């Protein structure tokens, strides 16, 4: 007999803990390898945790609704095998695809897997869960563990929770339903203090320093517009927006990236006329033939993949003073979620796909990203990231590198412009579809020449798009 530890898996960048939604197996029950043992939820996605072995559930160490840190042992599985405990499936997959690199010594995996410790605010949030007990079913309404956790942390009564209108299946209250309700409730309950004419300013009851910090550490949904005042922090009538937990994680990830990499941004303007005209001419027949909407993004991903093959050192990471050049081309696509936050789903093995494959994968992951339906493995493992800021009407930007990658590309809006072109009969003015490309790269290992020529290579592939290619 052997005992195998089932741990809370890592579920993407900056996710340090997850809430147990439901155990699908009980103590004493048998579980097959890869069979689901429990369901968990994070701020970004919900996911199923499979068993790494076949055996009997000997001990469950955490219960439903518990918030557990990643890599923490959550259950013990008894197997008939005497073999040592299997490694994480994620690690096995990585080791089955050794990365190409320009050094002999392989960097230590312990360094690659290092995760930051929870912040005090995150630790406090974990302790707030469980203040009051909310049943999973009230009347004919079912409430998920994540919804109940937020309700408990915010102090909602059972009666008030029942009044929240649900937009989920069969009227179920979703996380976003509850967050919107809490936003409206706080906005209604707190009024701005207004200075009165010809009299002293109206006093505002202030929380103590300890109460303010405790309130700030709680899990507060969706950037609530709360109007309060704190001495030395704001003036009367100022608006204080408490950041959501996911927003705090994004902020931590961005500042950590700036502190890690020496950011440099280069710009180039590209003539995308051939690409634009081909896409506009083929989009309807492409959708009729394949049932997929053809946007510009997969065509730009194609150009990036071609340039990365020419400049493989841009498809790499720095680990313990080693440059690890990645064999696979995994393209991250920055996507704005419906709640305003940002997530980066990854098209795995994009270098092995044709245009149809890229289009299908791009449409699928971006659609599910906006609906918060991605699996953990779909938001990790990227080697290069693209951010299409042109969808917001921006013409250029200075994107922040998505660690541990070495570069990120921003695509600006495509605009018609009068451009001077040289011909055999002299210069002419022509109307062309122009766009700016912005590349932020890590100057620790990528010099300006290398970063600039790589960016120009992307522009070259866009400008020399084959306008006669079939679909």
Order of alpha helices (4+ residues) and beta strands (2+ residues): beta-beta-beta-beta-beta-beta-beta-beta-alpha-beta-alpha-alpha-beta-beta-alpha-alpha-alpha-alpha-beta-beta-alpha-beta-alpha-alpha-beta-beta-beta-beta-alpha-beta-beta-beta-beta-alpha
